[in-house]
Amino acid sequence: MATLTKPDAVAMDSQKLEQVKQLFHRQIDEGLHPGAGLAVYRYGNLVLDIFGGIADTGPVSAETMFVLMSSTKPLTASCLYILKERGKIAWDDLVSKHWPEFGQNGKETVTIRHILTHRGGFPETPDSLPWTDWPEWSKVTRAMEQAPTIYTPGETLAYHPINYGWVIAEIVRRVDGRTFDKFLAEELAAPLGMNNTYVGLPPGLEGRVSPMHKMEDDADASGYSALFSRPEVLRCIVPGANGVATAGDLARFYAMMERKGSLEGATVVQPATVEEAVEFQVEGVDKTIGLFARRSLGMALGDERMGKSSGDPLKTFGHGGAGTSIGWADFDSGLAVGYITNGFRGNVTNNARLAAVSQAVRDACI
């Protein structure tokens, strides 16, 4: 765990940071979720790392990992940032350049940029791929190869909840040779000291992961909160949704991004790569989720769950996880935040609790 920095050393109001802690615990006390973790960096310095509540049968501890849901997606995208910087891929490469079998059923013109910006045209997880097949990577890749487009690639913003991660993982494997879980562990998690972050949970760690708890009867039509709490699903490689991490690790990733690719002497990518990754790409009403969205290469920009920026909202980047979590950074304020809850809620109440904490963090800046 990184050492805490005194708030005044990075121009944060210690009393207002205390109010962030109070809000964090009040949300648990009010029953918004059983347990949670929250970590905050400013200018690459850790100023807050707290946890509380109940994981499953016991209390949340410093070692408790939470299911990230789609807060996994930027970690997944960062693997492509690394390969792009090394000259192994280009954003406008056809996916089929690296994975020839992918180029069928309307996907012949899908590029890596399309995948990262949710414009690939095949948002729906194939019915032919039940979760019981997810452990067999060949079945996953075959399903992605055979998946048909329902939109013309590059033309329509339509969120790909699960397919996004599988396609990126296979690009990484084809280009680098390592499996996605190994690449992520060796190229991102290890250098940054993110020792509690996995996509593809190693056997034996299941007891450290808090399951998600559905907090509202109508919160989860997809059934994801139960599905992605299953240990056998968490052991699979599903880089769009099944990452697990502590809030401290999630915030650490965003602190690296806010610092333009380096943190505490470890360099993951160069500043130009980060700037390119978070640059605005597309906006509009997303056809999958029915909501207005702005996207960069693998990130959401200016999301309401990230609080209101006092500067340019497009300089706030990150991603939320369905019903549960938010991670973000802001170049204007120098903040990086990871907030993960284990209570799965519907959009209205989930967005409100995440935005409240994000805003309280922003308000603590001097």
Secondary structure, 3 states (H helix, E strand, C coil): CCCCCCHHHHCECHHHHHHHHHHHHHHHHCCCCCEEEEEEEECCEEEEEEEEEECCCCECCCCCEEECHHHHHHHHHHHHHHHHHCCCCCCCCEHHHHCHHHCCCCCCCCEHHHHHCCCCCCCCCCCCCCHHHCCCHHHHHHHHHHCCCCCCCCCCCCCCCCHHHHHHHHHHHHHHCCCHHHHHHHHHHHHHCCCCCEECCCCCCHHHEECCEECCCCCCCCCHHHHCCCHHHHCCCCCCCCEEECHHHHHHHHHHHHCCCEECCEECCCHHHHHHHCCCCEEEECCCCCCEEEECCCCEECCHHHCCCCCCHHHEEEEEECCCEEEEEECCCCEEEEEEECEECCHHHHHHHHHHHHHHHHHCEC
